[in-house]
Amino acid sequence: MTKQIALFLKSTALMLVCIMLSCNNNESTIIQKKVEKDNYKAIQSHPKLILTAQGVKDIRAQLGNIPIFDKTLQLVKEEVDAEIALGIDTPIPVDYSGGYTHVKHKSNMIVMQKAGVLYQILDDQKYAKYVKDMLMQYEALYKTLPLHPKTRSYARGKLFWQCLNDSNWLVYVSQAYDCIYNYLTKEERNTLETNLFRPFADHISIDSPQFYQRVHNHSTWGNAAVGMIGLVMDDQELIDRALYGIKDLKLDSNKKDDDGGFLNKDGKAGFLANIEEPFSPDGYYNEGPYYQRYAMYPFLIFAEGLHNVKPELKIFEYKNGVLLKSINALLNLSDADGDFFPLNDGQKGMSYYTSALVTAVDISYHFGTQDTGLLSIAKAQDRVLLDDSGLAVALGIKNNKATPFSKKSINLSDGPEGAQGGVAVLRNETIELVFKYAAQGSSHGHYDKLSYSLYENGEEVIQDYGLARYVNIEQKGGGNYLKENKTWAKQTIAHNTITQNETSHFDAKYEVGSQYHSVLNYFSSDNTNVQVASAKDSNAYPNTEFLRTMAVIKDEDFEKPYVLDIMKVTSNKPNKYDFPYYFLGQLIQTNFDYKTTNALNPLGSKNGYQHLFVEATAKATNDNSQLSWLNKGKFYTLTTLTDANDDLLFTRIGANDPEFNLRREAAFMVRRKNAKNTIFVSTIEAHGSYSPVTESAINSNSNIKQLNVVLNSEAYTAIQITNVKGVTKLFITANTNALVDAKHKVTINDKDYEWSGSYYFK
């Protein structure tokens, strides 16, 4: 009996344990499901796209205690209040960029986005009502609109003359809609989504595949617009269309856009493809920094929306986190003042103070590694985003975490795999040299293989012209690209590189140039005194190879670092070579006699030459030709190797330009005729200063007496630099085996030189 009781008690205990375990498991499952449900609700609640519901709570808790955020909020409030006081105007579209209707619709999209944010942060319904009322006006207007009356674009919008601007509008307005989503009734949301948002998204995608279905900054905006409104509306079809492109659609691979670029050469499309293709692993964007700046807003703002609403995509980890890497690359492609280098089509003066870079810096800090160097740029920008990422930056600044953003010499690869050339920036003290050996750069690329530009402390010394366009100035071609962008700005002679037989690289044909890229020989920046980039190109002209090596050298005998430039040319036949230097400033002195012309005539008839007036000519009388100029209180001297057959030309931009679309700027040009294999060698010194107040010139003369080529073989080129005191230095560059661990030995004038690495300097 006792045994039976014991067995009963044992079995009862086991049952109790099982029941308890079952209860615990059920409770755990219930808790897990509740967490998942809460997370789902948090993701699905509004706002959720950029500003989040949790972010609103965090911001409200910190208001009045975060100076840069509070200041930004106050400025935005004043701006939006002023717009509300003016009333709502949604005019029938008629204008190009810069015209009233264009500017008004652009202003409306920005103000709506800001008003939506103010509604969330300040909990003031007047801002939600303002957005709602304007959206209802757009709903009434949009369903009546035909295509925009201006027919210039390859993809016409409805609110704007091109789908690109329509996409801009929807990217901003989707954020406004998200912020007032819960303020609207279900019927109001249905009206807006049925009559405005869905048709709008369909027009810039389904109705305009030539715009949407490609890899280009245009389609990036389109993808972001469709995807962001899809995220707000919880419309998976639109989200998928944004990420992967229009399903089962194929376009004619030979068709081109307004800039001459292929619409869909490789059949790739969608937001993910637009991350994969244009960005190199280093974060360089193939169209150049000007268009990277423009594209970064949709890239990052849509990525932030995807991160918040579709965290499972892990968008900021896509392609090894290239979106966040690209921000560092872009910031490094700016000069000392923060202006972006005008590579390819680029307007000078565009800088990291633009609103798109406020977005980039804040998002990079918040979602990246919290690089405190970014906080110093945010402080200089003096504003932040009014969202979760802006709050993070504001708190970082408030807590004194900001450190200087350090720009050093950098080499950025080009191409999706990093194997299509690149861009090198050599920095030494206040000198910055930008050396471009990249791929074509899509339809915004220029025909300028192995070109460069030079800066001192943010000021151009040897300039890249940039683009020929007055953006959003309606009087100049409707604010769009001018014809001179193709006839001048893209042509090779407009750049600081070599032109053969007065013909641009690849004959200025995009379909040819887009197939090729230059190749890095070596990049070296470990030595703080000597930094070098060397690259070659064998495709710009048939049977001709260029090898250009550029060094920024700090020498104790010189006031400032100077540039050494070596261009080695190898060809199978004699050619005429033009080698320009687009210097900015006032000519001071030359060591050769020149003759000014009595009448201004163009240098040539095509390939950009038709836009260059010849102002003066000379014959080289020395083996070293030298000229000095003054720019913004600083002296510069070019010393270049020449021979007796070289023509020296002073030119000025502006010929065949009756509407004065081009800037009237000067160049000095070395013309070498009937040369097969040749070499161009020069130095550019920054030295001295001039004060108009004290009227004193300090160190206004060059410190270089002579340049000599003492060796020029297939494997090596050696340049001897002699200063005015008679001190000589020797620079030897490896033309072939330039690996960092390669060992070299050469004999020059009966003296042996041995070293390891890509170059020798002593």
FENMONOR-V622823 format. One record per residue. N is the residue number from 1. SS is DSSP state (helix for helix, strand for strand, loop for the rest). D_CENTER is the distance of its C-alpha to the mean C-alpha in whole Angstrom. Layout:
n=N ss=SS d_center=D_CENTER
n=N ss=SS d_center=D_CENTER
//
This chain:
n=1 ss=loop d_center=90
n=2 ss=helix d_center=88
n=3 ss=helix d_center=86
n=4 ss=helix d_center=85
n=5 ss=helix d_center=84
n=6 ss=helix d_center=81
n=7 ss=helix d_center=80
n=8 ss=helix d_center=79
n=9 ss=helix d_center=78
n=10 ss=helix d_center=75
n=11 ss=helix d_center=74
n=12 ss=helix d_center=74
n=13 ss=helix d_center=72
n=14 ss=helix d_center=69
n=15 ss=helix d_center=69
n=16 ss=helix d_center=68
n=17 ss=helix d_center=65
n=18 ss=helix d_center=64
n=19 ss=helix d_center=64
n=20 ss=helix d_center=62
n=21 ss=helix d_center=60
n=22 ss=helix d_center=59
n=23 ss=helix d_center=59
n=24 ss=helix d_center=56
n=25 ss=helix d_center=54
n=26 ss=helix d_center=55
n=27 ss=helix d_center=54
n=28 ss=helix d_center=51
n=29 ss=helix d_center=50
n=30 ss=helix d_center=50
n=31 ss=helix d_center=48
n=32 ss=helix d_center=45
n=33 ss=helix d_center=45
n=34 ss=helix d_center=45
n=35 ss=helix d_center=42
n=36 ss=helix d_center=40
n=37 ss=helix d_center=41
n=38 ss=helix d_center=40
n=39 ss=helix d_center=37
n=40 ss=helix d_center=37
n=41 ss=helix d_center=38
n=42 ss=helix d_center=35
n=43 ss=helix d_center=32
n=44 ss=helix d_center=34
n=45 ss=loop d_center=35
n=46 ss=loop d_center=33
n=47 ss=loop d_center=30
n=48 ss=loop d_center=29
n=49 ss=loop d_center=25
n=50 ss=loop d_center=23
n=51 ss=loop d_center=26
n=52 ss=loop d_center=29
n=53 ss=helix d_center=33
n=54 ss=helix d_center=33
n=55 ss=helix d_center=30
n=56 ss=helix d_center=32
n=57 ss=helix d_center=35
n=58 ss=helix d_center=33
n=59 ss=helix d_center=31
n=60 ss=helix d_center=35
n=61 ss=helix d_center=36
n=62 ss=helix d_center=34
n=63 ss=loop d_center=34
n=64 ss=loop d_center=35
n=65 ss=loop d_center=35
n=66 ss=loop d_center=31
n=67 ss=helix d_center=30
n=68 ss=helix d_center=26
n=69 ss=helix d_center=27
n=70 ss=helix d_center=30
n=71 ss=helix d_center=29
n=72 ss=helix d_center=26
n=73 ss=helix d_center=28
n=74 ss=helix d_center=31
n=75 ss=helix d_center=28
n=76 ss=helix d_center=27
n=77 ss=helix d_center=31
n=78 ss=helix d_center=32
n=79 ss=helix d_center=29
n=80 ss=helix d_center=30
n=81 ss=helix d_center=34
n=82 ss=helix d_center=33
n=83 ss=helix d_center=32
n=84 ss=helix d_center=35
n=85 ss=helix d_center=37
n=86 ss=helix d_center=36
n=87 ss=loop d_center=37
n=88 ss=loop d_center=35
n=89 ss=loop d_center=34
n=90 ss=loop d_center=33
n=91 ss=loop d_center=33
n=92 ss=loop d_center=34
n=93 ss=loop d_center=30
n=94 ss=loop d_center=31
n=95 ss=loop d_center=28
n=96 ss=loop d_center=25
n=97 ss=loop d_center=22
n=98 ss=loop d_center=23
n=99 ss=loop d_center=27
n=100 ss=helix d_center=29
n=101 ss=helix d_center=29
n=102 ss=helix d_center=25
n=103 ss=helix d_center=24
n=104 ss=helix d_center=27
n=105 ss=helix d_center=26
n=106 ss=helix d_center=22
n=107 ss=helix d_center=24
n=108 ss=helix d_center=26
n=109 ss=helix d_center=24
n=110 ss=helix d_center=22
n=111 ss=helix d_center=26
n=112 ss=helix d_center=27
n=113 ss=helix d_center=25
n=114 ss=helix d_center=26
n=115 ss=helix d_center=29
n=116 ss=helix d_center=29
n=117 ss=helix d_center=28
n=118 ss=helix d_center=31
n=119 ss=helix d_center=33
n=120 ss=helix d_center=33
n=121 ss=helix d_center=32
n=122 ss=helix d_center=35
n=123 ss=loop d_center=37
n=124 ss=loop d_center=38
n=125 ss=helix d_center=39
n=126 ss=helix d_center=38
n=127 ss=helix d_center=35
n=128 ss=helix d_center=35
n=129 ss=helix d_center=38
n=130 ss=helix d_center=35
n=131 ss=helix d_center=33
n=132 ss=helix d_center=35
n=133 ss=helix d_center=37
n=134 ss=helix d_center=34
n=135 ss=helix d_center=33
n=136 ss=helix d_center=36
n=137 ss=helix d_center=36
n=138 ss=helix d_center=33
n=139 ss=helix d_center=35
n=140 ss=helix d_center=38
n=141 ss=helix d_center=35
n=142 ss=helix d_center=33
n=143 ss=loop d_center=36
n=144 ss=loop d_center=38
n=145 ss=loop d_center=34
n=146 ss=loop d_center=34
n=147 ss=loop d_center=31
n=148 ss=loop d_center=29
n=149 ss=loop d_center=32
n=150 ss=loop d_center=29
n=151 ss=loop d_center=29
n=152 ss=loop d_center=26
n=153 ss=loop d_center=23
n=154 ss=loop d_center=24
n=155 ss=loop d_center=24
n=156 ss=loop d_center=25
n=157 ss=loop d_center=25
n=158 ss=loop d_center=28
n=159 ss=loop d_center=27
n=160 ss=loop d_center=24
n=161 ss=loop d_center=24
n=162 ss=loop d_center=22
n=163 ss=helix d_center=21
n=164 ss=helix d_center=18
n=165 ss=helix d_center=19
n=166 ss=helix d_center=22
n=167 ss=helix d_center=20
n=168 ss=helix d_center=18
n=169 ss=helix d_center=22
n=170 ss=helix d_center=23
n=171 ss=helix d_center=20
n=172 ss=helix d_center=21
n=173 ss=helix d_center=25
n=174 ss=helix d_center=25
n=175 ss=helix d_center=24
n=176 ss=helix d_center=27
n=177 ss=helix d_center=29
n=178 ss=helix d_center=29
n=179 ss=helix d_center=30
n=180 ss=helix d_center=33
n=181 ss=helix d_center=34
n=182 ss=helix d_center=37
n=183 ss=helix d_center=38
n=184 ss=loop d_center=39
n=185 ss=loop d_center=42
n=186 ss=helix d_center=42
n=187 ss=helix d_center=43
n=188 ss=helix d_center=40
n=189 ss=helix d_center=37
n=190 ss=helix d_center=39
n=191 ss=helix d_center=39
n=192 ss=helix d_center=35
n=193 ss=helix d_center=34
n=194 ss=helix d_center=37
n=195 ss=helix d_center=36
n=196 ss=helix d_center=33
n=197 ss=helix d_center=30
n=198 ss=helix d_center=31
n=199 ss=helix d_center=32
n=200 ss=helix d_center=28
n=201 ss=helix d_center=27
n=202 ss=helix d_center=29
n=203 ss=helix d_center=28
n=204 ss=helix d_center=24
n=205 ss=loop d_center=25
n=206 ss=loop d_center=29
n=207 ss=loop d_center=29
n=208 ss=loop d_center=26
n=209 ss=helix d_center=25
n=210 ss=helix d_center=23
n=211 ss=helix d_center=21
n=212 ss=helix d_center=21
n=213 ss=loop d_center=22
n=214 ss=loop d_center=19
n=215 ss=loop d_center=16
n=216 ss=loop d_center=13
n=217 ss=helix d_center=11
n=218 ss=helix d_center=14
n=219 ss=helix d_center=16
n=220 ss=helix d_center=14
n=221 ss=helix d_center=15
n=222 ss=helix d_center=19
n=223 ss=helix d_center=19
n=224 ss=helix d_center=18
n=225 ss=helix d_center=21
n=226 ss=helix d_center=23
n=227 ss=helix d_center=23
n=228 ss=helix d_center=23
n=229 ss=helix d_center=26
n=230 ss=helix d_center=28
n=231 ss=helix d_center=27
n=232 ss=helix d_center=29
n=233 ss=helix d_center=32
n=234 ss=loop d_center=32
n=235 ss=loop d_center=32
n=236 ss=helix d_center=31
n=237 ss=helix d_center=31
n=238 ss=helix d_center=28
n=239 ss=helix d_center=26
n=240 ss=helix d_center=27
n=241 ss=helix d_center=26
n=242 ss=helix d_center=23
n=243 ss=helix d_center=22
n=244 ss=helix d_center=24
n=245 ss=loop d_center=24
n=246 ss=loop d_center=27
n=247 ss=loop d_center=30
n=248 ss=loop d_center=32
n=249 ss=loop d_center=30
n=250 ss=loop d_center=29
n=251 ss=loop d_center=28
n=252 ss=loop d_center=29
n=253 ss=loop d_center=26
n=254 ss=loop d_center=27
n=255 ss=loop d_center=26
n=256 ss=strand d_center=22
n=257 ss=loop d_center=20
n=258 ss=loop d_center=20
n=259 ss=loop d_center=18
n=260 ss=loop d_center=20
n=261 ss=loop d_center=18
n=262 ss=strand d_center=20
n=263 ss=loop d_center=21
n=264 ss=loop d_center=22
n=265 ss=loop d_center=23
n=266 ss=loop d_center=23
n=267 ss=loop d_center=24
n=268 ss=loop d_center=22
n=269 ss=loop d_center=21
n=270 ss=loop d_center=20
n=271 ss=helix d_center=18
n=272 ss=helix d_center=19
n=273 ss=helix d_center=18
n=274 ss=helix d_center=15
n=275 ss=helix d_center=14
n=276 ss=helix d_center=16
n=277 ss=loop d_center=15
n=278 ss=loop d_center=11
n=279 ss=strand d_center=11
n=280 ss=loop d_center=12
n=281 ss=loop d_center=15
n=282 ss=loop d_center=13
n=283 ss=loop d_center=10
n=284 ss=loop d_center=8
n=285 ss=strand d_center=6
n=286 ss=loop d_center=8
n=287 ss=loop d_center=7
n=288 ss=loop d_center=4
n=289 ss=helix d_center=2
n=290 ss=helix d_center=4
n=291 ss=helix d_center=5
n=292 ss=helix d_center=3
n=293 ss=helix d_center=5
n=294 ss=helix d_center=7
n=295 ss=helix d_center=8
n=296 ss=helix d_center=8
n=297 ss=helix d_center=11
n=298 ss=helix d_center=13
n=299 ss=helix d_center=13
n=300 ss=helix d_center=14
n=301 ss=helix d_center=16
n=302 ss=helix d_center=18
n=303 ss=helix d_center=18
n=304 ss=helix d_center=20
n=305 ss=helix d_center=22
n=306 ss=helix d_center=23
n=307 ss=helix d_center=23
n=308 ss=helix d_center=26
n=309 ss=helix d_center=28
n=310 ss=loop d_center=27
n=311 ss=helix d_center=27
n=312 ss=helix d_center=29
n=313 ss=helix d_center=26
n=314 ss=loop d_center=24
n=315 ss=helix d_center=21
n=316 ss=helix d_center=19
n=317 ss=helix d_center=21
n=318 ss=helix d_center=20
n=319 ss=helix d_center=19
n=320 ss=helix d_center=19
n=321 ss=helix d_center=17
n=322 ss=helix d_center=14
n=323 ss=helix d_center=13
n=324 ss=helix d_center=14
n=325 ss=helix d_center=13
n=326 ss=helix d_center=9
n=327 ss=helix d_center=9
n=328 ss=helix d_center=11
n=329 ss=helix d_center=9
n=330 ss=helix d_center=6
n=331 ss=helix d_center=9
n=332 ss=helix d_center=10
n=333 ss=loop d_center=7
n=334 ss=strand d_center=9
n=335 ss=loop d_center=13
n=336 ss=loop d_center=16
n=337 ss=loop d_center=16
n=338 ss=loop d_center=12
n=339 ss=strand d_center=11
n=340 ss=strand d_center=7
n=341 ss=loop d_center=8
n=342 ss=loop d_center=9
n=343 ss=loop d_center=8
n=344 ss=loop d_center=10
n=345 ss=loop d_center=10
n=346 ss=loop d_center=9
n=347 ss=loop d_center=11
n=348 ss=loop d_center=12
n=349 ss=loop d_center=13
n=350 ss=loop d_center=10
n=351 ss=strand d_center=10
n=352 ss=loop d_center=10
n=353 ss=loop d_center=14
n=354 ss=loop d_center=12
n=355 ss=helix d_center=14
n=356 ss=helix d_center=11
n=357 ss=helix d_center=11
n=358 ss=helix d_center=14
n=359 ss=helix d_center=14
n=360 ss=helix d_center=12
n=361 ss=helix d_center=14
n=362 ss=helix d_center=17
n=363 ss=helix d_center=17
n=364 ss=helix d_center=16
n=365 ss=helix d_center=19
n=366 ss=helix d_center=21
n=367 ss=helix d_center=20
n=368 ss=loop d_center=19
n=369 ss=loop d_center=22
n=370 ss=loop d_center=22
n=371 ss=loop d_center=20
n=372 ss=helix d_center=22
n=373 ss=helix d_center=19
n=374 ss=helix d_center=17
n=375 ss=helix d_center=20
n=376 ss=helix d_center=20
n=377 ss=helix d_center=17
n=378 ss=helix d_center=18
n=379 ss=helix d_center=21
n=380 ss=helix d_center=19
n=381 ss=helix d_center=18
n=382 ss=loop d_center=21
n=383 ss=loop d_center=21
n=384 ss=loop d_center=21
n=385 ss=loop d_center=21
n=386 ss=loop d_center=24
n=387 ss=loop d_center=24
n=388 ss=helix d_center=25
n=389 ss=helix d_center=22
n=390 ss=helix d_center=22
n=391 ss=helix d_center=26
n=392 ss=helix d_center=25
n=393 ss=helix d_center=23
n=394 ss=helix d_center=25
n=395 ss=helix d_center=28
n=396 ss=helix d_center=26
n=397 ss=helix d_center=26
n=398 ss=helix d_center=30
n=399 ss=loop d_center=31
n=400 ss=loop d_center=29
n=401 ss=loop d_center=27
n=402 ss=loop d_center=24
n=403 ss=loop d_center=24
n=404 ss=loop d_center=21
n=405 ss=loop d_center=18
n=406 ss=loop d_center=18
n=407 ss=loop d_center=16
n=408 ss=loop d_center=18
n=409 ss=loop d_center=17
n=410 ss=strand d_center=15
n=411 ss=strand d_center=15
n=412 ss=strand d_center=12
n=413 ss=strand d_center=14
n=414 ss=loop d_center=12
n=415 ss=loop d_center=14
n=416 ss=loop d_center=16
n=417 ss=loop d_center=18
n=418 ss=loop d_center=16
n=419 ss=loop d_center=19
n=420 ss=loop d_center=17
n=421 ss=strand d_center=16
n=422 ss=strand d_center=13
n=423 ss=strand d_center=12
n=424 ss=strand d_center=14
n=425 ss=strand d_center=14
n=426 ss=strand d_center=18
n=427 ss=strand d_center=19
n=428 ss=strand d_center=22
n=429 ss=loop d_center=24
n=430 ss=loop d_center=22
n=431 ss=strand d_center=21
n=432 ss=strand d_center=17
n=433 ss=strand d_center=17
n=434 ss=strand d_center=14
n=435 ss=strand d_center=15
n=436 ss=strand d_center=13
n=437 ss=strand d_center=16
n=438 ss=strand d_center=13
n=439 ss=strand d_center=14
n=440 ss=loop d_center=14
n=441 ss=loop d_center=11
n=442 ss=helix d_center=13
n=443 ss=helix d_center=14
n=444 ss=helix d_center=11
n=445 ss=loop d_center=12
n=446 ss=loop d_center=14
n=447 ss=loop d_center=18
n=448 ss=loop d_center=17
n=449 ss=loop d_center=18
n=450 ss=loop d_center=18
n=451 ss=strand d_center=17
n=452 ss=strand d_center=16
n=453 ss=strand d_center=16
n=454 ss=strand d_center=18
n=455 ss=strand d_center=18
n=456 ss=strand d_center=21
n=457 ss=loop d_center=20
n=458 ss=loop d_center=17
n=459 ss=strand d_center=19
n=460 ss=strand d_center=18
n=461 ss=strand d_center=21
n=462 ss=strand d_center=20
n=463 ss=loop d_center=17
n=464 ss=loop d_center=15
n=465 ss=loop d_center=16
n=466 ss=loop d_center=13
n=467 ss=loop d_center=14
n=468 ss=loop d_center=17
n=469 ss=strand d_center=17
n=470 ss=loop d_center=18
n=471 ss=loop d_center=16
n=472 ss=loop d_center=19
n=473 ss=loop d_center=22
n=474 ss=loop d_center=24
n=475 ss=loop d_center=27
n=476 ss=loop d_center=24
n=477 ss=helix d_center=24
n=478 ss=helix d_center=24
n=479 ss=helix d_center=20
n=480 ss=loop d_center=19
n=481 ss=strand d_center=18
n=482 ss=loop d_center=21
n=483 ss=loop d_center=23
n=484 ss=helix d_center=22
n=485 ss=helix d_center=18
n=486 ss=helix d_center=20
n=487 ss=helix d_center=23
n=488 ss=helix d_center=21
n=489 ss=helix d_center=18
n=490 ss=loop d_center=17
n=491 ss=loop d_center=20
n=492 ss=helix d_center=21
n=493 ss=helix d_center=23
n=494 ss=helix d_center=20
n=495 ss=loop d_center=19
n=496 ss=loop d_center=20
n=497 ss=loop d_center=21
n=498 ss=strand d_center=25
n=499 ss=strand d_center=26
n=500 ss=strand d_center=29
n=501 ss=loop d_center=32
n=502 ss=loop d_center=30
n=503 ss=strand d_center=28
n=504 ss=loop d_center=24
n=505 ss=helix d_center=23
n=506 ss=helix d_center=24
n=507 ss=helix d_center=26
n=508 ss=helix d_center=22
n=509 ss=loop d_center=23
n=510 ss=helix d_center=20
n=511 ss=helix d_center=23
n=512 ss=helix d_center=23
n=513 ss=helix d_center=20
n=514 ss=loop d_center=19
n=515 ss=loop d_center=21
n=516 ss=loop d_center=21
n=517 ss=strand d_center=18
n=518 ss=loop d_center=19
n=519 ss=strand d_center=21
n=520 ss=strand d_center=21
n=521 ss=strand d_center=24
n=522 ss=strand d_center=23
n=523 ss=strand d_center=21
n=524 ss=strand d_center=23
n=525 ss=loop d_center=23
n=526 ss=loop d_center=26
n=527 ss=loop d_center=28
n=528 ss=loop d_center=27
n=529 ss=loop d_center=28
n=530 ss=strand d_center=27
n=531 ss=strand d_center=23
n=532 ss=strand d_center=23
n=533 ss=strand d_center=21
n=534 ss=strand d_center=22
n=535 ss=strand d_center=22
n=536 ss=strand d_center=23
n=537 ss=strand d_center=23
n=538 ss=loop d_center=26
n=539 ss=loop d_center=25
n=540 ss=loop d_center=24
n=541 ss=loop d_center=28
n=542 ss=loop d_center=31
n=543 ss=loop d_center=33
n=544 ss=strand d_center=30
n=545 ss=strand d_center=28
n=546 ss=strand d_center=26
n=547 ss=strand d_center=26
n=548 ss=strand d_center=24
n=549 ss=strand d_center=24
n=550 ss=strand d_center=23
n=551 ss=strand d_center=24
n=552 ss=strand d_center=24
n=553 ss=strand d_center=27
n=554 ss=loop d_center=29
n=555 ss=loop d_center=33
n=556 ss=loop d_center=35
n=557 ss=loop d_center=37
n=558 ss=loop d_center=34
n=559 ss=loop d_center=33
n=560 ss=loop d_center=29
n=561 ss=loop d_center=27
n=562 ss=strand d_center=27
n=563 ss=strand d_center=25
n=564 ss=strand d_center=27
n=565 ss=strand d_center=26
n=566 ss=strand d_center=28
n=567 ss=strand d_center=27
n=568 ss=strand d_center=30
n=569 ss=strand d_center=31
n=570 ss=strand d_center=33
n=571 ss=strand d_center=34
n=572 ss=loop d_center=37
n=573 ss=loop d_center=38
n=574 ss=loop d_center=38
n=575 ss=strand d_center=35
n=576 ss=strand d_center=34
n=577 ss=strand d_center=31
n=578 ss=strand d_center=29
n=579 ss=strand d_center=27
n=580 ss=strand d_center=25
n=581 ss=strand d_center=24
n=582 ss=loop d_center=22
n=583 ss=strand d_center=24
n=584 ss=loop d_center=24
n=585 ss=loop d_center=27
n=586 ss=strand d_center=31
n=587 ss=strand d_center=33
n=588 ss=strand d_center=35
n=589 ss=strand d_center=37
n=590 ss=strand d_center=37
n=591 ss=loop d_center=40
n=592 ss=loop d_center=41
n=593 ss=loop d_center=42
n=594 ss=loop d_center=40
n=595 ss=strand d_center=42
n=596 ss=strand d_center=40
n=597 ss=strand d_center=41
n=598 ss=strand d_center=43
n=599 ss=strand d_center=41
n=600 ss=strand d_center=37
n=601 ss=strand d_center=37
n=602 ss=strand d_center=33
n=603 ss=loop d_center=33
n=604 ss=loop d_center=33
n=605 ss=loop d_center=33
n=606 ss=loop d_center=30
n=607 ss=loop d_center=26
n=608 ss=loop d_center=25
n=609 ss=helix d_center=28
n=610 ss=helix d_center=30
n=611 ss=helix d_center=27
n=612 ss=strand d_center=29
n=613 ss=strand d_center=32
n=614 ss=strand d_center=34
n=615 ss=strand d_center=35
n=616 ss=strand d_center=37
n=617 ss=strand d_center=38
n=618 ss=strand d_center=39
n=619 ss=strand d_center=41
n=620 ss=loop d_center=40
n=621 ss=loop d_center=43
n=622 ss=loop d_center=42
n=623 ss=loop d_center=40
n=624 ss=strand d_center=38
n=625 ss=strand d_center=36
n=626 ss=strand d_center=35
n=627 ss=strand d_center=33
n=628 ss=strand d_center=32
n=629 ss=strand d_center=31
n=630 ss=strand d_center=30
n=631 ss=strand d_center=27
n=632 ss=loop d_center=27
n=633 ss=loop d_center=30
n=634 ss=strand d_center=29
n=635 ss=strand d_center=30
n=636 ss=strand d_center=29
n=637 ss=strand d_center=31
n=638 ss=strand d_center=30
n=639 ss=strand d_center=32
n=640 ss=strand d_center=32
n=641 ss=strand d_center=35
n=642 ss=loop d_center=37
n=643 ss=loop d_center=40
n=644 ss=loop d_center=43
n=645 ss=loop d_center=41
n=646 ss=loop d_center=38
n=647 ss=strand d_center=37
n=648 ss=strand d_center=35
n=649 ss=strand d_center=33
n=650 ss=strand d_center=32
n=651 ss=strand d_center=30
n=652 ss=strand d_center=28
n=653 ss=strand d_center=26
n=654 ss=loop d_center=28
n=655 ss=loop d_center=30
n=656 ss=loop d_center=31
n=657 ss=loop d_center=29
n=658 ss=loop d_center=32
n=659 ss=loop d_center=29
n=660 ss=loop d_center=28
n=661 ss=loop d_center=24
n=662 ss=loop d_center=23
n=663 ss=loop d_center=23
n=664 ss=loop d_center=26
n=665 ss=loop d_center=25
n=666 ss=strand d_center=27
n=667 ss=strand d_center=26
n=668 ss=strand d_center=29
n=669 ss=strand d_center=29
n=670 ss=strand d_center=31
n=671 ss=strand d_center=33
n=672 ss=strand d_center=35
n=673 ss=strand d_center=37
n=674 ss=strand d_center=39
n=675 ss=strand d_center=37
n=676 ss=loop d_center=37
n=677 ss=loop d_center=36
n=678 ss=strand d_center=35
n=679 ss=strand d_center=32
n=680 ss=strand d_center=30
n=681 ss=strand d_center=30
n=682 ss=strand d_center=29
n=683 ss=strand d_center=29
n=684 ss=strand d_center=27
n=685 ss=strand d_center=28
n=686 ss=strand d_center=28
n=687 ss=strand d_center=31
n=688 ss=loop d_center=33
n=689 ss=strand d_center=33
n=690 ss=strand d_center=35
n=691 ss=strand d_center=36
n=692 ss=loop d_center=37
n=693 ss=loop d_center=39
n=694 ss=loop d_center=41
n=695 ss=loop d_center=41
n=696 ss=strand d_center=40
n=697 ss=strand d_center=38
n=698 ss=strand d_center=38
n=699 ss=loop d_center=37
n=700 ss=loop d_center=36
n=701 ss=loop d_center=37
n=702 ss=loop d_center=35
n=703 ss=loop d_center=36
n=704 ss=strand d_center=36
n=705 ss=strand d_center=39
n=706 ss=strand d_center=39
n=707 ss=strand d_center=36
n=708 ss=strand d_center=38
n=709 ss=strand d_center=37
n=710 ss=strand d_center=40
n=711 ss=strand d_center=39
n=712 ss=strand d_center=37
n=713 ss=loop d_center=38
n=714 ss=loop d_center=36
n=715 ss=loop d_center=35
n=716 ss=strand d_center=35
n=717 ss=strand d_center=34
n=718 ss=strand d_center=35
n=719 ss=strand d_center=35
n=720 ss=strand d_center=37
n=721 ss=strand d_center=36
n=722 ss=strand d_center=39
n=723 ss=strand d_center=39
n=724 ss=loop d_center=41
n=725 ss=loop d_center=44
n=726 ss=loop d_center=44
n=727 ss=loop d_center=42
n=728 ss=strand d_center=40
n=729 ss=strand d_center=37
n=730 ss=strand d_center=37
n=731 ss=strand d_center=33
n=732 ss=strand d_center=34
n=733 ss=strand d_center=31
n=734 ss=strand d_center=32
n=735 ss=loop d_center=31
n=736 ss=loop d_center=32
n=737 ss=loop d_center=32
n=738 ss=loop d_center=30
n=739 ss=loop d_center=30
n=740 ss=loop d_center=30
n=741 ss=loop d_center=33
n=742 ss=loop d_center=35
n=743 ss=strand d_center=38
n=744 ss=strand d_center=38
n=745 ss=strand d_center=41
n=746 ss=strand d_center=42
n=747 ss=strand d_center=44
n=748 ss=strand d_center=44
n=749 ss=loop d_center=47
n=750 ss=loop d_center=49
n=751 ss=strand d_center=47
n=752 ss=strand d_center=45
n=753 ss=strand d_center=42
n=754 ss=strand d_center=41
n=755 ss=strand d_center=38
n=756 ss=strand d_center=36
n=757 ss=loop d_center=32
n=758 ss=loop d_center=30
n=759 ss=strand d_center=31
n=760 ss=strand d_center=34
n=761 ss=strand d_center=34
n=762 ss=loop d_center=37
//
